[in-house]
Amino acid sequence: MTHPSRLATLLIYASCLLSSSIIQAETLRIAVAANFAETLRSIAKQFEENSEHKLVLVVGSSGKHYAQIRNGAPFDAFFAADSRRPELLDQQGLMVPDSRFTYAVGRLALWSPDATQVDPAGEVLKKGSFRHLAIANPKLAPYGRAAQQLLQKHGLWQVLQSRMVRGENIGQAFQFVKSGSAELGLVALSQIQRPGQPIPGSYWLVPESLHTPIEQQAVLLRETAASRAFYNFLQSDRAKATIQGYGYGTPDAG
C-alpha cells in the first residue's frame, strides 16, 4: 500500500508536470505582410501538426505592422514585405538580437487572366496593345519599385504613364487585374502561383537582373521556446520547399 504522504507527493508531481505541459504550449501572434499570408498559413499548418503550439496570423501592410510594433503591439514575430522595416527594428533594438533573416526573395511577373495577352518575353509592354497596366505604388511597395525599375530599363516609364493604374500595395494592384479593371499588371509571382497547379492566364516572369532584389525579411520580437521553435522550423528544408512552391526564391536557392 502506498503511504498517504507518498501518494500526495506523487499527485503534486503529476500536477506539476501537467501544469508545465500547459504552460509550454503557447499561442504565437505573427504579424505578416499580405503578399506572404497564404504561404505562411501553409507553413503554420505544417508547424502546428508537429508541435503543441498554435499560431495566429495578423495580416496587414508592413508599414502598419512596423508602427504597431513601435507602439508595443504584442507580436512574437514579424514577416515584412521588404528588408527596410526589419533593419529599422534591428537598429532600434526592438527585436531579438541576431534574429533578422531573409525568409523569401520575391519575384515580379507580368500577368493577365487572358491566356493570349502576355507573350513569353513580355514584348506586350513595348507593343502597347492594352489600355491599362496595374502596378503597386513605387513609393510605398517594393514590388512597385521593382516594376518602375523594369519599365525604366525598357524606356517605358514615361511612355506608359497615362495607362498605369496604381494600387496602394501589390494586393490592390493584383485585384485591379483580377477584376478586369486593367488588362495586365506587374504583380508578385506568389499571387498567381500555387504548389502543383498551373498558373492561370498568361504571364512573363521578369528576370531578376531587371530590378533590385525584393528581399523579404523576418524578425523575432519575443524570445520563448515556442517562438524559437517556429523560427527554426522556418529555416528547415520543408518550409523552404513550401516558400518556393508559392513562387518565391529563398536565399540558398535564388
C-alpha positions, 0 to 999 in steps of 0.5 A: 500500500502506498503511504498517504504522504507518498501518494500526495507527493506523487499527485503534486508531481503529476500536477506539476508536470501537467501544469508545465505541459500547459504552460509550454504550449503557447499561442504565437501572434505573427504579424505578416505582410499580405503578399506572404499570408497564404504561404505562411498559413501553409507553413503554420499548418505544417508547424502546428501538426508537429508541435503543441503550439498554435499560431495566429496570423495578423495580416496587414501592410508592413508599414502598419505592422512596423508602427504597431510594433513601435507602439508595443503591439504584442507580436512574437514575430514579424514577416515584412514585405521588404528588408527596410522595416526589419533593419529599422527594428534591428537598429532600434533594438526592438527585436531579438538580437541576431534574429533578422533573416531573409525568409523569401526573395520575391519575384515580379511577373507580368500577368493577365487572366487572358491566356493570349495577352502576355507573350513569353518575353513580355514584348506586350509592354513595348507593343502597347496593345492594352489600355491599362497596366496595374502596378503597386505604388513605387513609393510605398511597395517594393514590388512597385519599385521593382516594376518602375525599375523594369519599365525604366530599363525598357524606356517605358516609364514615361511612355506608359504613364497615362495607362498605369493604374496604381494600387496602394500595395501589390494586393490592390494592384493584383485585384485591379487585374483580377477584376478586369479593371486593367488588362495586365499588371506587374504583380508578385509571382506568389499571387498567381502561383500555387504548389502543383497547379498551373498558373492561370492566364498568361504571364512573363516572369521578369528576370531578376537582373531587371530590378533590385532584389525584393528581399523579404525579411523576418524578425523575432520580437519575443524570445520563448521556446515556442517562438524559437521553435517556429523560427527554426522550423522556418529555416528547415528544408520543408518550409523552404520547399513550401516558400518556393512552391508559392513562387518565391526564391529563398536565399540558398536557392535564388 
